[in-house]
């Protein structure tokens, strides 16, 4: 059975990869250089992310270029919706406090 999207993004290394890819496409080498992880480790996580549909890959000569596919994250966003009020009030209060201090 394939892991759920929540299982996939529960891993901190995979979340770091997604964060890096959120800024734009990167090669596997770029990801290895940016992470405290070996090339085989990065490759393993990229495979899990590809299998979950969160990452796409294209060939560019000898390199593989990875890109974030944000559409599957809609499932996470939908799941979080009922909890948004828990931090929205705190962010509104912080905004009011910062406006008061200015």
N, CA, C and O atoms as a Tinker XYZ file with bonds, in Angstrom:
   408  protein
     1  N      0.840000   -1.185000    0.000000    73     2
     2  CA     0.000000    0.000000    0.000000    64     1     3
     3  C      0.885000    1.248000    0.000000    63     2     4     5
     4  O      1.849000    1.330000    0.761000    81     3
     5  N      0.558000    2.204000   -0.844000    73     3     6
     6  CA     1.325000    3.444000   -0.944000    64     5     7
     7  C      1.095000    4.296000    0.307000    63     6     8     9
     8  O      0.000000    4.303000    0.870000    81     7
     9  N      2.136000    5.013000    0.733000    73     7    10
    10  CA     1.962000    5.880000    1.907000    64     9    11
    11  C      1.026000    7.038000    1.595000    63    10    12    13
    12  O      0.933000    7.483000    0.452000    81    11
    13  N      0.341000    7.516000    2.614000    73    11    14
    14  CA    -0.542000    8.671000    2.423000    64    13    15
    15  C      0.311000    9.926000    2.244000    63    14    16    17
    16  O      1.496000    9.947000    2.576000    81    15
    17  N     -0.314000   10.953000    1.720000    73    15    18
    18  CA     0.379000   12.222000    1.552000    64    17    19
    19  C      0.909000   12.724000    2.895000    63    18    20    21
    20  O      2.001000   13.287000    2.965000    81    19
    21  N      0.138000   12.521000    3.947000    73    19    22
    22  CA     0.567000   12.962000    5.281000    64    21    23
    23  C      1.788000   12.177000    5.749000    63    22    24    25
    24  O      2.674000   12.741000    6.392000    81    23
    25  N      1.845000   10.891000    5.438000    73    23    26
    26  CA     3.032000   10.103000    5.767000    64    25    27
    27  C      4.248000   10.638000    5.017000    63    26    28    29
    28  O      5.339000   10.743000    5.576000    81    27
    29  N      4.049000   10.967000    3.767000    73    27    30
    30  CA     5.152000   11.451000    2.930000    64    29    31
    31  C      5.709000   12.757000    3.478000    63    30    32    33
    32  O      6.924000   12.899000    3.608000    81    31
    33  N      4.846000   13.709000    3.800000    73    31    34
    34  CA     5.337000   15.019000    4.253000    64    33    35
    35  C      5.675000   15.047000    5.741000    63    34    36    37
    36  O      6.138000   16.068000    6.249000    81    35
    37  N      5.451000   13.946000    6.439000    73    35    38
    38  CA     5.811000   13.911000    7.857000    64    37    39
    39  C      7.318000   13.835000    8.054000    63    38    40    41
    40  O      7.813000   14.138000    9.140000    81    39
    41  N      8.045000   13.442000    7.039000    73    39    42
    42  CA     9.497000   13.316000    7.154000    64    41    43
    43  C     10.153000   14.692000    6.998000    63    42    44    45
    44  O      9.919000   15.370000    5.998000    81    43
    45  N     10.971000   15.113000    7.968000    73    43    46
    46  CA    11.604000   16.446000    7.902000    64    45    47
    47  C     12.484000   16.633000    6.667000    63    46    48    49
    48  O     12.514000   17.727000    6.103000    81    47
    49  N     13.188000   15.609000    6.240000    73    47    50
    50  CA    14.057000   15.740000    5.063000    64    49    51
    51  C     13.220000   16.008000    3.818000    63    50    52    53
    52  O     13.593000   16.834000    2.985000    81    51
    53  N     12.106000   15.323000    3.689000    73    51    54
    54  CA    11.245000   15.557000    2.526000    64    53    55
    55  C     10.620000   16.947000    2.576000    63    54    56    57
    56  O     10.448000   17.585000    1.537000    81    55
    57  N     10.279000   17.422000    3.771000    73    55    58
    58  CA     9.746000   18.786000    3.881000    64    57    59
    59  C     10.814000   19.801000    3.485000    63    58    60    61
    60  O     10.496000   20.804000    2.846000    81    59
    61  N     12.073000   19.563000    3.852000    73    59    62
    62  CA    13.157000   20.470000    3.447000    64    61    63
    63  C     13.301000   20.484000    1.927000    63    62    64    65
    64  O     13.496000   21.543000    1.330000    81    63
    65  N     13.206000   19.320000    1.305000    73    63    66
    66  CA    13.289000   19.257000   -0.157000    64    65    67
    67  C     12.139000   20.044000   -0.780000    63    66    68    69
    68  O     12.354000   20.807000   -1.722000    81    67
    69  N     10.930000   19.870000   -0.267000    73    67    70
    70  CA     9.779000   20.607000   -0.793000    64    69    71
    71  C      9.964000   22.113000   -0.625000    63    70    72    73
    72  O      9.615000   22.888000   -1.515000    81    71
    73  N     10.511000   22.522000    0.509000    73    71    74
    74  CA    10.758000   23.947000    0.755000    64    73    75
    75  C     11.755000   24.499000   -0.258000    63    74    76    77
    76  O     11.564000   25.596000   -0.784000    81    75
    77  N     12.808000   23.752000   -0.532000    73    75    78
    78  CA    13.779000   24.189000   -1.533000    64    77    79
    79  C     13.143000   24.273000   -2.918000    63    78    80    81
    80  O     13.383000   25.228000   -3.656000    81    79
    81  N     12.342000   23.287000   -3.269000    73    79    82
    82  CA    11.709000   23.277000   -4.582000    64    81    83
    83  C     10.624000   24.343000   -4.708000    63    82    84    85
    84  O     10.265000   24.725000   -5.822000    81    83
    85  N     10.100000   24.824000   -3.594000    73    83    86
    86  CA     9.094000   25.882000   -3.635000    64    85    87
    87  C      9.670000   27.183000   -4.196000    63    86    88    89
    88  O      8.923000   28.047000   -4.655000    81    87
    89  N     10.998000   27.320000   -4.159000    73    87    90
    90  CA    11.646000   28.528000   -4.694000    64    89    91
    91  C     11.997000   28.378000   -6.167000    63    90    92    93
    92  O     12.415000   29.344000   -6.804000    81    91
    93  N     11.832000   27.175000   -6.717000    73    91    94
    94  CA    12.116000   26.957000   -8.134000    64    93    95
    95  C     12.720000   25.596000   -8.385000    63    94    96    97
    96  O     13.045000   24.860000   -7.454000    81    95
    97  N     12.865000   25.274000   -9.647000    73    95    98
    98  CA    13.438000   23.986000  -10.029000    64    97    99
    99  C     14.875000   23.862000   -9.544000    63    98   100   101
   100  O     15.606000   24.846000   -9.432000    81    99
   101  N     15.257000   22.614000   -9.259000    73    99   102
   102  CA    16.632000   22.335000   -8.831000    64   101   103
   103  C     17.057000   20.970000   -9.343000    63   102   104   105
   104  O     16.241000   20.064000   -9.510000    81   103
   105  N     18.329000   20.848000   -9.583000    73   103   106
   106  CA    18.855000   19.534000   -9.947000    64   105   107
   107  C     19.073000   18.725000   -8.680000    63   106   108   109
   108  O     19.083000   19.266000   -7.574000    81   107
   109  N     19.248000   17.431000   -8.854000    73   107   110
   110  CA    19.546000   16.573000   -7.700000    64   109   111
   111  C     20.834000   17.044000   -7.033000    63   110   112   113
   112  O     20.931000   17.057000   -5.805000    81   111
   113  N     21.814000   17.426000   -7.833000    73   111   114
   114  CA    23.076000   17.929000   -7.279000    64   113   115
   115  C     22.887000   19.180000   -6.445000    63   114   116   117
   116  O     23.519000   19.334000   -5.401000    81   115
   117  N     22.015000   20.082000   -6.901000    73   115   118
   118  CA    21.707000   21.292000   -6.128000    64   117   119
   119  C     21.113000   20.927000   -4.774000    63   118   120   121
   120  O     21.459000   21.513000   -3.748000    81   119
   121  N     20.216000   19.951000   -4.790000    73   119   122
   122  CA    19.572000   19.526000   -3.543000    64   121   123
   123  C     20.579000   18.884000   -2.601000    63   122   124   125
   124  O     20.553000   19.143000   -1.398000    81   123
   125  N     21.463000   18.051000   -3.134000    73   123   126
   126  CA    22.487000   17.411000   -2.303000    64   125   127
   127  C     23.368000   18.481000   -1.666000    63   126   128   129
   128  O     23.702000   18.394000   -0.484000    81   127
   129  N     23.747000   19.497000   -2.456000    73   127   130
   130  CA    24.609000   20.571000   -1.939000    64   129   131
   131  C     23.916000   21.390000   -0.850000    63   130   132   133
   132  O     24.575000   21.907000    0.053000    81   131
   133  N     22.595000   21.509000   -0.932000    73   131   134
   134  CA    21.845000   22.346000    0.014000    64   133   135
   135  C     21.417000   21.602000    1.273000    63   134   136   137
   136  O     20.966000   22.224000    2.234000    81   135
   137  N     21.552000   20.291000    1.278000    73   135   138
   138  CA    21.052000   19.489000    2.393000    64   137   139
   139  C     22.177000   18.708000    3.060000    63   138   140   141
   140  O     23.143000   18.324000    2.401000    81   139
   141  N     22.058000   18.472000    4.354000    73   139   142
   142  CA    23.059000   17.653000    5.054000    64   141   143
   143  C     22.762000   16.165000    4.853000    63   142   144   145
   144  O     22.491000   15.430000    5.802000    81   143
   145  N     22.824000   15.745000    3.576000    73   143   146
   146  CA    22.394000   14.398000    3.241000    64   145   147
   147  C     23.224000   13.913000    2.049000    63   146   148   149
   148  O     23.660000   14.707000    1.216000    81   147
   149  N     23.427000   12.634000    1.986000    73   147   150
   150  CA    24.168000   12.046000    0.873000    64   149   151
   151  C     23.307000   12.030000   -0.386000    63   150   152   153
   152  O     22.088000   12.187000   -0.322000    81   151
   153  N     23.961000   11.838000   -1.530000    73   151   154
   154  CA    23.230000   11.744000   -2.794000    64   153   155
   155  C     22.246000   10.585000   -2.783000    63   154   156   157
   156  O     21.108000   10.766000   -3.217000    81   155
   157  N     22.633000    9.390000   -2.302000    73   155   158
   158  CA    21.644000    8.310000   -2.248000    64   157   159
   159  C     20.451000    8.636000   -1.341000    63   158   160   161
   160  O     19.322000    8.242000   -1.631000    81   159
   161  N     20.703000    9.347000   -0.257000    73   159   162
   162  CA    19.617000    9.740000    0.647000    64   161   163
   163  C     18.651000   10.695000   -0.020000    63   162   164   165
   164  O     17.436000   10.534000    0.091000    81   163
   165  N     19.189000   11.700000   -0.719000    73   163   166
   166  CA    18.340000   12.658000   -1.435000    64   165   167
   167  C     17.539000   11.926000   -2.509000    63   166   168   169
   168  O     16.343000   12.169000   -2.675000    81   167
   169  N     18.202000   11.030000   -3.236000    73   167   170
   170  CA    17.516000   10.272000   -4.293000    64   169   171
   171  C     16.364000    9.452000   -3.737000    63   170   172   173
   172  O     15.296000    9.373000   -4.343000    81   171
   173  N     16.588000    8.842000   -2.582000    73   171   174
   174  CA    15.535000    8.038000   -1.944000    64   173   175
   175  C     14.314000    8.905000   -1.625000    63   174   176   177
   176  O     13.178000    8.512000   -1.890000    81   175
   177  N     14.561000   10.078000   -1.059000    73   175   178
   178  CA    13.456000   10.976000   -0.705000    64   177   179
   179  C     12.773000   11.534000   -1.951000    63   178   180   181
   180  O     11.551000   11.686000   -1.970000    81   179
   181  N     13.547000   11.839000   -2.988000    73   179   182
   182  CA    12.951000   12.326000   -4.233000    64   181   183
   183  C     12.034000   11.276000   -4.856000    63   182   184   185
   184  O     10.991000   11.614000   -5.416000    81   183
   185  N     12.416000   10.017000   -4.761000    73   183   186
   186  CA    11.570000    8.950000   -5.295000    64   185   187
   187  C     10.237000    8.898000   -4.554000    63   186   188   189
   188  O      9.182000    8.766000   -5.174000    81   187
   189  N     10.287000    9.002000   -3.235000    73   187   190
   190  CA     9.050000    8.995000   -2.441000    64   189   191
   191  C      8.178000   10.196000   -2.826000    63   190   192   193
   192  O      6.964000   10.062000   -2.978000    81   191
   193  N      8.799000   11.360000   -2.981000    73   191   194
   194  CA     8.050000   12.566000   -3.356000    64   193   195
   195  C      7.466000   12.449000   -4.766000    63   194   196   197
   196  O      6.346000   12.895000   -5.013000    81   195
   197  N      8.219000   11.854000   -5.684000    73   195   198
   198  CA     7.708000   11.627000   -7.049000    64   197   199
   199  C      6.532000   10.663000   -7.019000    63   198   200   201
   200  O      5.502000   10.911000   -7.645000    81   199
   201  N      6.690000    9.561000   -6.288000    73   199   202
   202  CA     5.621000    8.557000   -6.208000    64   201   203
   203  C      4.340000    9.147000   -5.620000    63   202   204   205
   204  O      3.240000    8.715000   -5.963000    81   203
   205  N      4.484000   10.134000   -4.734000    73   203   206
   206  CA     3.319000   10.784000   -4.114000    64   205   207
   207  C      2.747000   11.882000   -5.005000    63   206   208   209
   208  O      1.704000   12.454000   -4.688000    81   207
   209  N      3.418000   12.180000   -6.113000    73   207   210
   210  CA     2.944000   13.212000   -7.023000    64   209   211
   211  C      3.304000   14.626000   -6.618000    63   210   212   213
   212  O      2.800000   15.584000   -7.204000    81   211
   213  N      4.178000   14.775000   -5.612000    73   211   214
   214  CA     4.553000   16.102000   -5.136000    64   213   215
   215  C      5.690000   16.727000   -5.921000    63   214   216   217
   216  O      5.909000   17.937000   -5.853000    81   215
   217  N      6.418000   15.901000   -6.671000    73   215   218
   218  CA     7.585000   16.370000   -7.399000    64   217   219
   219  C      7.534000   15.803000   -8.814000    63   218   220   221
   220  O      7.205000   14.635000   -9.020000    81   219
   221  N      7.860000   16.639000   -9.769000    73   219   222
   222  CA     8.025000   16.160000  -11.144000    64   221   223
   223  C      9.512000   16.212000  -11.481000    63   222   224   225
   224  O     10.280000   16.940000  -10.852000    81   223
   225  N      9.901000   15.432000  -12.480000    73   223   226
   226  CA    11.302000   15.397000  -12.893000    64   225   227
   227  C     11.356000   15.425000  -14.415000    63   226   228   229
   228  O     10.526000   14.829000  -15.102000    81   227
   229  N     12.356000   16.133000  -14.915000    73   227   230
   230  CA    12.588000   16.148000  -16.359000    64   229   231
   231  C     14.089000   16.035000  -16.600000    63   230   232   233
   232  O     14.909000   16.473000  -15.793000    81   231
   233  N     14.413000   15.440000  -17.722000    73   231   234
   234  CA    15.813000   15.293000  -18.094000    64   233   235
   235  C     16.282000   16.565000  -18.788000    63   234   236   237
   236  O     15.567000   17.142000  -19.608000    81   235
   237  N     17.482000   16.989000  -18.448000    73   235   238
   238  CA    18.141000   18.119000  -19.088000    64   237   239
   239  C     19.571000   17.673000  -19.364000    63   238   240   241
   240  O     20.459000   17.837000  -18.528000    81   239
   241  N     19.778000   17.105000  -20.551000    73   239   242
   242  CA    21.053000   16.465000  -20.903000    64   241   243
   243  C     21.308000   15.337000  -19.904000    63   242   244   245
   244  O     20.511000   14.402000  -19.810000    81   243
   245  N     22.397000   15.416000  -19.168000    73   243   246
   246  CA    22.747000   14.368000  -18.197000    64   245   247
   247  C     22.117000   14.582000  -16.828000    63   246   248   249
   248  O     22.188000   13.711000  -15.960000    81   247
   249  N     21.508000   15.728000  -16.642000    73   247   250
   250  CA    20.966000   16.068000  -15.320000    64   249   251
   251  C     19.479000   15.785000  -15.237000    63   250   252   253
   252  O     18.774000   15.747000  -16.245000    81   251
   253  N     19.023000   15.586000  -14.011000    73   251   254
   254  CA    17.599000   15.484000  -13.716000    64   253   255
   255  C     17.215000   16.762000  -12.984000    63   254   256   257
   256  O     17.856000   17.153000  -12.009000    81   255
   257  N     16.165000   17.400000  -13.466000    73   255   258
   258  CA    15.707000   18.649000  -12.858000    64   257   259
   259  C     14.363000   18.382000  -12.196000    63   258   260   261
   260  O     13.437000   17.865000  -12.822000    81   259
   261  N     14.272000   18.740000  -10.926000    73   259   262
   262  CA    13.082000   18.474000  -10.125000    64   261   263
   263  C     12.308000   19.765000   -9.895000    63   262   264   265
   264  O     12.886000   20.842000   -9.749000    81   263
   265  N     10.983000   19.628000   -9.868000    73   263   266
   266  CA    10.100000   20.776000   -9.632000    64   265   267
   267  C      8.977000   20.350000   -8.691000    63   266   268   269
   268  O      8.547000   19.197000   -8.691000    81   267
   269  N      8.518000   21.294000   -7.901000    73   267   270
   270  CA     7.399000   21.062000   -6.991000    64   269   271
   271  C      6.106000   20.995000   -7.779000    63   270   272   273
   272  O      5.878000   21.790000   -8.691000    81   271
   273  N      5.267000   20.047000   -7.424000    73   271   274
   274  CA     3.891000   19.967000   -7.940000    64   273   275
   275  C      2.990000   20.256000   -6.745000    63   274   276   277
   276  O      2.739000   19.371000   -5.927000    81   275
   277  N      2.512000   21.467000   -6.644000    73   275   278
   278  CA     1.780000   21.905000   -5.452000    64   277   279
   279  C      0.354000   21.380000   -5.381000    63   278   280   281
   280  O     -0.226000   21.345000   -4.296000    81   279
   281  N     -0.222000   20.974000   -6.495000    73   279   282
   282  CA    -1.632000   20.559000   -6.506000    64   281   283
   283  C     -1.961000   19.502000   -5.450000    63   282   284   285
   284  O     -3.000000   19.625000   -4.801000    81   283
   285  N     -1.139000   18.474000   -5.242000    73   283   286
   286  CA    -1.489000   17.488000   -4.217000    64   285   287
   287  C     -1.541000   18.069000   -2.797000    63   286   288   289
   288  O     -2.171000   17.489000   -1.913000    81   287
   289  N     -0.890000   19.198000   -2.580000    73   287   290
   290  CA    -0.910000   19.809000   -1.247000    64   289   291
   291  C     -2.275000   20.390000   -0.904000    63   290   292   293
   292  O     -2.513000   20.770000    0.242000    81   291
   293  N     -3.164000   20.464000   -1.874000    73   291   294
   294  CA    -4.532000   20.909000   -1.612000    64   293   295
   295  C     -5.190000   20.018000   -0.559000    63   294   296   297
   296  O     -5.970000   20.491000    0.268000    81   295
   297  N     -4.869000   18.734000   -0.598000    73   295   298
   298  CA    -5.420000   17.805000    0.400000    64   297   299
   299  C     -5.014000   18.232000    1.813000    63   298   300   301
   300  O     -5.831000   18.193000    2.733000    81   299
   301  N     -3.765000   18.634000    1.984000    73   299   302
   302  CA    -3.281000   19.089000    3.291000    64   301   303
   303  C     -3.966000   20.399000    3.662000    63   302   304   305
   304  O     -4.405000   20.575000    4.799000    81   303
   305  N     -4.056000   21.312000    2.709000    73   303   306
   306  CA    -4.702000   22.597000    2.953000    64   305   307
   307  C     -6.155000   22.407000    3.379000    63   306   308   309
   308  O     -6.628000   23.071000    4.302000    81   307
   309  N     -6.858000   21.504000    2.707000    73   307   310
   310  CA    -8.252000   21.221000    3.072000    64   309   311
   311  C     -8.353000   20.628000    4.473000    63   310   312   313
   312  O     -9.271000   20.955000    5.224000    81   311
   313  N     -7.422000   19.768000    4.820000    73   311   314
   314  CA    -7.445000   19.153000    6.143000    64   313   315
   315  C     -7.186000   20.200000    7.227000    63   314   316   317
   316  O     -7.761000   20.123000    8.313000    81   315
   317  N     -6.331000   21.168000    6.939000    73   315   318
   318  CA    -5.994000   22.206000    7.919000    64   317   319
   319  C     -7.103000   23.236000    8.122000    63   318   320   321
   320  O     -7.130000   23.919000    9.146000    81   319
   321  N     -8.003000   23.354000    7.173000    73   319   322
   322  CA    -9.031000   24.399000    7.214000    64   321   323
   323  C     -9.757000   24.513000    8.563000    63   322   324   325
   324  O     -9.891000   25.629000    9.067000    81   323
   325  N    -10.230000   23.421000    9.170000    73   323   326
   326  CA   -10.945000   23.565000   10.438000    64   325   327
   327  C    -10.070000   24.066000   11.605000    63   326   328   329
   328  O    -10.589000   24.466000   12.647000    81   327
   329  N     -8.755000   24.038000   11.421000    73   327   330
   330  CA    -7.845000   24.429000   12.501000    64   329   331
   331  C     -7.316000   25.850000   12.344000    63   330   332   333
   332  O     -6.667000   26.371000   13.251000    81   331
   333  N     -7.582000   26.475000   11.215000    73   331   334
   334  CA    -7.016000   27.794000   10.946000    64   333   335
   335  C     -7.389000   28.817000   12.020000    63   334   336   337
   336  O     -6.579000   29.683000   12.353000    81   335
   337  N     -8.588000   28.729000   12.559000    73   335   338
   338  CA    -9.010000   29.707000   13.563000    64   337   339
   339  C     -8.114000   29.665000   14.799000    63   338   340   341
   340  O     -8.015000   30.655000   15.523000    81   339
   341  N     -7.471000   28.547000   15.044000    73   339   342
   342  CA    -6.615000   28.415000   16.224000    64   341   343
   343  C     -5.404000   29.339000   16.167000    63   342   344   345
   344  O     -4.937000   29.811000   17.204000    81   343
   345  N     -4.895000   29.599000   14.971000    73   343   346
   346  CA    -3.760000   30.514000   14.883000    64   345   347
   347  C     -4.136000   31.844000   14.235000    63   346   348   349
   348  O     -3.391000   32.813000   14.378000    81   347
   349  N     -5.241000   31.925000   13.544000    73   347   350
   350  CA    -5.629000   33.180000   12.906000    64   349   351
   351  C     -5.870000   34.267000   13.951000    63   350   352   353
   352  O     -5.459000   35.411000   13.757000    81   351
   353  N     -6.532000   33.920000   15.055000    73   351   354
   354  CA    -6.782000   34.898000   16.111000    64   353   355
   355  C     -5.472000   35.413000   16.695000    63   354   356   357
   356  O     -5.336000   36.603000   16.978000    81   355
   357  N     -4.514000   34.518000   16.874000    73   355   358
   358  CA    -3.216000   34.920000   17.427000    64   357   359
   359  C     -2.467000   35.827000   16.447000    63   358   360   361
   360  O     -1.819000   36.785000   16.870000    81   359
   361  N     -2.545000   35.544000   15.173000    73   359   362
   362  CA    -1.892000   36.392000   14.179000    64   361   363
   363  C     -2.568000   37.758000   14.118000    63   362   364   365
   364  O     -1.893000   38.776000   13.966000    81   363
   365  N     -3.887000   37.790000   14.233000    73   363   366
   366  CA    -4.600000   39.068000   14.252000    64   365   367
   367  C     -4.192000   39.890000   15.472000    63   366   368   369
   368  O     -3.999000   41.102000   15.368000    81   367
   369  N     -4.060000   39.239000   16.620000    73   367   370
   370  CA    -3.646000   39.930000   17.839000    64   369   371
   371  C     -2.218000   40.478000   17.695000    63   370   372   373
   372  O     -1.929000   41.594000   18.127000    81   371
   373  N     -1.353000   39.702000   17.100000    73   371   374
   374  CA     0.018000   40.167000   16.868000    64   373   375
   375  C      0.011000   41.370000   15.940000    63   374   376   377
   376  O      0.736000   42.336000   16.175000    81   375
   377  N     -0.787000   41.325000   14.902000    73   375   378
   378  CA    -0.884000   42.439000   13.967000    64   377   379
   379  C     -1.354000   43.700000   14.683000    63   378   380   381
   380  O     -0.806000   44.783000   14.476000    81   379
   381  N     -2.375000   43.548000   15.527000    73   379   382
   382  CA    -2.871000   44.713000   16.302000    64   381   383
   383  C     -1.789000   45.243000   17.224000    63   382   384   385
   384  O     -1.629000   46.457000   17.351000    81   383
   385  N     -1.048000   44.361000   17.867000    73   383   386
   386  CA     0.019000   44.756000   18.776000    64   385   387
   387  C      1.111000   45.513000   18.025000    63   386   388   389
   388  O      1.602000   46.537000   18.500000    81   387
   389  N      1.486000   45.011000   16.864000    73   387   390
   390  CA     2.528000   45.675000   16.074000    64   389   391
   391  C      2.058000   47.016000   15.564000    63   390   392   393
   392  O      2.847000   47.960000   15.510000    81   391
   393  N      0.796000   47.129000   15.187000    73   391   394
   394  CA     0.257000   48.412000   14.757000    64   393   395
   395  C      0.267000   49.410000   15.906000    63   394   396   397
   396  O      0.544000   50.591000   15.695000    81   395
   397  N     -0.034000   48.949000   17.129000    73   395   398
   398  CA    -0.072000   49.788000   18.314000    64   397   399
   399  C      1.322000   50.303000   18.631000    63   398   400   401
   400  O      1.490000   51.469000   18.989000    81   399
   401  N      2.326000   49.438000   18.500000    73   399   402
   402  CA     3.716000   49.814000   18.804000    64   401   403
   403  C      4.272000   50.798000   17.783000    63   402   404   405
   404  O      5.164000   51.579000   18.111000    81   403
   405  N      3.774000   50.778000   16.573000    73   403   406
   406  CA     4.331000   51.628000   15.500000    64   405   407
   407  C      3.919000   53.032000   15.659000    63   406   408
   408  O      4.294000   53.881000   14.850000    81   407
